[in-house]
Amino acid sequence: MKVLKEIVPYIVIILVVVLIRSFIVTPVRVDGSSMNPTLTNGEILILNKTVKSYNRMDVVVFNYKEERLIKRVIGVAGETVRIEDNTLYINDKAIDDYREDVKTADYELDVTIPEGYYFVMGDNRYNSTDSRLIGLVKADDILGRVKVRIYPFMKLGKI
């Protein structure tokens, strides 16, 4: 009985950690260069799983063919997306992009983004498997949003 009393607090701690990691936050590792220079290979981020609605420029993690991809939301439901001469257009209106030095080939999404879908792109637009190649991302496939980097320690903080 005494042994059981000593073990119970450890079991409770383990259960709490498992529940937090399963339903609230979990670490994710950047794999590849598609989000350079914002995120680099090997960095570790905190994924917030409680967020279920995303805005333009949010960085999200989603499932694609047995992989977890990290990309930036560019277009949301009801919008059209076009890139022309390195200018990003949403519904034919030029928007201030988050980076002036991002270069990409011209592109036009030929449909309006339906409800429950997002158009995502990597920050390294010349080297990114994103909505231009894989199509729109279902909201149900998005695992959550990342805003905090925890490794490397010298870059600790908000993205």
Backbone hydrogen bonds in HBPLUS format (Angstrom, degrees):
<---DONOR---> <-ACCEPTOR-->    atom                        ^
c    i                          cat <-CA-CA->   ^        H-A-AA   ^      H-
h    n   atom  resd res      DA  || num        DHA   H-A  angle D-A-AA Bond
n    s   type  num  typ     dist DA aas  dist angle  dist       angle   num
A0005-LYS N   A0001-MET O   3.09 MM   4  6.43 154.2  2.16 148.2 154.3     1
A0006-GLU N   A0002-LYS O   3.14 MM   4  6.44 145.2  2.27 143.3 152.4     2
A0007-ILE N   A0003-VAL O   3.02 MM   4  6.27 140.8  2.18 145.3 156.2     3
A0008-VAL N   A0004-LEU O   3.03 MM   4  6.12 153.2  2.10 154.8 160.1     4
A0010-TYR N   A0007-ILE O   3.02 MM   3  5.44 121.6  2.37 112.0 126.4     5
A0011-ILE N   A0007-ILE O   3.06 MM   4  6.35 155.3  2.12 155.6 163.4     6
A0012-VAL N   A0008-VAL O   2.94 MM   4  6.19 161.1  1.98 158.9 163.9     7
A0013-ILE N   A0009-PRO O   2.99 MM   4  6.21 159.9  2.03 145.1 150.3     8
A0014-ILE N   A0010-TYR O   2.97 MM   4  6.17 162.9  2.00 147.8 152.3     9
A0015-LEU N   A0011-ILE O   2.93 MM   4  6.15 162.2  1.96 151.2 156.0    10
A0016-VAL N   A0012-VAL O   2.93 MM   4  6.16 161.1  1.97 153.2 158.1    11
A0017-VAL N   A0013-ILE O   2.99 MM   4  6.20 165.8  2.01 154.3 157.8    12
A0018-VAL N   A0014-ILE O   2.94 MM   4  6.14 163.3  1.97 152.7 157.4    13
A0019-LEU N   A0015-LEU O   2.89 MM   4  6.08 163.1  1.92 151.9 156.5    14
A0020-ILE N   A0016-VAL O   2.89 MM   4  6.09 165.2  1.92 154.4 158.4    15
A0021-ARG N   A0017-VAL O   2.93 MM   4  6.06 166.8  1.95 151.3 155.4    16
A0022-SER N   A0018-VAL O   2.88 MM   4  5.97 146.3  1.99 144.5 154.1    17
A0023-PHE N   A0019-LEU O   2.98 MM   4  5.98 155.8  2.04 151.3 156.1    18
A0024-ILE N   A0020-ILE O   2.83 MM   4  5.01 153.1  1.90 137.8 143.9    19
A0025-VAL N   A0020-ILE O   3.05 MM   5  6.14 147.1  2.16 140.8 150.8    20
A0049-LYS N   A0024-ILE O   2.71 MM  25  5.04 159.4  1.75 152.3 155.9    21
A0026-THR N   A0047-LEU O   3.10 MM  21  5.28 143.2  2.24 134.8 145.7    22
A0047-LEU N   A0026-THR O   2.78 MM  21  5.28 173.1  1.78 158.6 159.6    23
A0028-VAL N   A0045-LEU O   2.86 MM  17  5.27 153.7  1.93 142.9 148.9    24
A0045-LEU N   A0028-VAL O   2.79 MM  17  5.27 165.6  1.81 160.2 164.5    25
A0030-VAL N   A0043-GLU O   2.84 MM  13  5.33 164.5  1.86 157.6 162.8    26
A0042-GLY N   A0030-VAL O   2.87 MM  12  5.22 170.6  1.88 141.5 141.1    27
A0036-ASN N   A0033-SER O   3.13 MM   3  5.32 169.2  2.14 113.9 116.0    28
A0124-ASN N   A0034-SER O   2.91 MM  90  4.91 169.2  1.92 133.4 132.3    29
A0038-THR N   A0035-MET O   2.97 MM   3  5.84 109.4  2.48 140.1 145.0    30
A0039-LEU N   A0035-MET O   2.95 MM   4  5.19 169.3  1.97 125.2 128.8    31
A0043-GLU N   A0040-THR O   3.13 MM   3  5.96 165.4  2.15 146.2 147.7    32
A0044-ILE N   A0151-TYR O   2.90 MM 107  4.93 159.1  1.95 132.9 139.0    33
A0150-ILE N   A0044-ILE O   2.83 MM 106  5.70 162.4  1.86 150.2 156.3    34
A0151-TYR N   A0044-ILE O   3.28 MM 107  4.93 144.9  2.41 141.9 136.7    35
A0046-ILE N   A0148-VAL O   2.93 MM 102  5.59 153.4  2.00 156.1 159.3    36
A0048-ASN N   A0145-ARG O   2.87 MM  97  5.36 174.6  1.87 156.7 156.4    37
A0145-ARG N   A0048-ASN O   3.19 MM  97  5.36 143.5  2.33 144.6 142.0    38
A0058-ASP N   A0055-ASN O   3.06 MM   3  5.68 160.2  2.10 139.5 139.8    39
A0057-MET N   A0073-VAL O   2.63 MM  16  5.04 174.9  1.64 151.1 150.2    40
A0073-VAL N   A0058-ASP O   2.79 MM  15  5.40 164.3  1.81 162.7 167.3    41
A0146-VAL N   A0059-VAL O   2.85 MM  87  5.65 165.1  1.87 152.4 156.5    42
A0060-VAL N   A0071-LYS O   2.80 MM  11  5.63 156.0  1.86 165.5 172.9    43
A0071-LYS N   A0060-VAL O   3.02 MM  11  5.63 155.1  2.08 155.0 162.5    44
A0061-VAL N   A0144-GLY O   3.03 MM  83  5.79 156.7  2.09 156.6 159.7    45
A0143-LEU N   A0061-VAL O   2.72 MM  82  5.59 152.7  1.79 147.0 156.7    46
A0062-PHE N   A0069-LEU O   2.95 MM   7  5.46 154.1  2.02 149.4 157.8    47
A0069-LEU N   A0062-PHE O   2.85 MM   7  5.46 163.4  1.88 162.2 164.4    48
A0063-ASN N   A0141-ASP O   3.01 MM  78  5.49 157.4  2.07 144.8 148.3    49
A0064-TYR N   A0067-GLU O   2.83 MM   3  5.19 157.8  1.88 146.2 151.9    50
A0067-GLU N   A0064-TYR O   2.98 MM   3  5.19 143.4  2.12 108.1 119.6    51
A0072-ARG N   A0121-MET O   2.84 MM  49  5.36 171.2  1.84 145.0 147.6    52
A0121-MET N   A0072-ARG O   2.91 MM  49  5.36 156.3  1.97 148.6 154.5    53
A0074-ILE N   A0119-PHE O   2.76 MM  45  5.58 169.9  1.77 161.5 162.9    54
A0075-GLY N   A0119-PHE O   3.06 MM  44  4.69 165.5  2.08 131.1 134.9    55
A0119-PHE N   A0075-GLY O   2.92 MM  44  4.69 168.6  1.94 135.2 137.3    56
A0079-GLU N   A0076-VAL O   3.18 MM   3  5.92 143.6  2.32 148.2 150.1    57
A0078-GLY N   A0113-ILE O   2.67 MM  35  5.28 169.9  1.68 155.1 153.0    58
A0113-ILE N   A0079-GLU O   2.85 MM  34  5.48 172.7  1.86 157.0 156.7    59
A0091-ASN N   A0080-THR O   2.99 MM  11  4.92 158.2  2.04 128.4 135.5    60
A0109-LEU N   A0081-VAL O   2.90 MM  28  5.42 176.5  1.91 162.3 163.5    61
A0082-ARG N   A0089-TYR O   2.96 MM   7  5.02 149.4  2.06 149.0 150.7    62
A0089-TYR N   A0082-ARG O   2.68 MM   7  5.02 163.6  1.71 169.8 167.8    63
A0083-ILE N   A0107-TYR O   2.69 MM  24  4.98 167.1  1.70 151.9 153.8    64
A0107-TYR N   A0083-ILE O   2.89 MM  24  4.98 155.5  1.95 135.2 140.2    65
A0084-GLU N   A0087-THR O   2.98 MM   3  5.30 158.3  2.03 148.6 152.1    66
A0087-THR N   A0084-GLU O   2.95 MM   3  5.30 153.4  2.02 112.0 120.7    67
A0095-ILE N   A0088-LEU O   3.02 MM   7  6.06 161.2  2.05 166.4 166.2    68
A0090-ILE N   A0093-LYS O   2.97 MM   3  5.32 161.1  2.01 145.6 140.9    69
A0093-LYS N   A0090-ILE O   3.01 MM   3  5.32 156.6  2.06 110.8 118.3    70
A0117-TYR N   A0114-PRO O   3.27 MM   3  5.88 134.5  2.49 143.8 140.6    71
A0139-ALA N   A0116-GLY O   2.81 MM  23  5.23 163.6  1.83 144.4 141.4    72
A0118-TYR N   A0137-VAL O   2.84 MM  19  5.17 141.6  1.99 138.5 151.2    73
A0137-VAL N   A0118-TYR O   2.84 MM  19  5.17 169.5  1.85 156.9 157.9    74
A0131-SER N   A0120-VAL O   2.96 MM  11  5.36 159.7  2.00 147.7 154.2    75
A0127-ASN N   A0124-ASN O   2.85 MM   3  5.58 158.2  1.90 125.3 132.6    76
A0133-LEU N   A0130-ASP O   2.80 MM   3  5.60 153.4  1.87 127.3 134.5    77
A0134-ILE N   A0130-ASP O   2.82 MM   4  5.83 171.7  1.83 153.3 156.0    78
A0135-GLY N   A0131-SER O   3.09 MM   4  4.28 138.8  2.27 106.8 112.3    79
A0141-ASP N   A0138-LYS O   2.94 MM   3  5.31 146.6  2.05 108.6 118.5    80
A0142-ILE N   A0139-ALA O   3.11 MM   3  5.35 153.2  2.19 106.2 114.4    81
A0159-ILE N   A0147-LYS O   2.77 MM  12  5.26 144.2  1.90 137.7 141.4    82
A0149-ARG N   A0157-GLY O   2.72 MM   8  5.29 171.9  1.73 153.2 155.0    83
A0157-GLY N   A0149-ARG O   2.98 MM   8  5.29 166.0  2.00 149.5 148.7    84
A0155-LYS N   A0152-PRO O   2.96 MM   3  5.61 157.5  2.01 119.0 126.2    85
A0156-LEU N   A0153-PHE O   3.14 MM   3  4.89 165.6  2.17 107.5 108.2    86
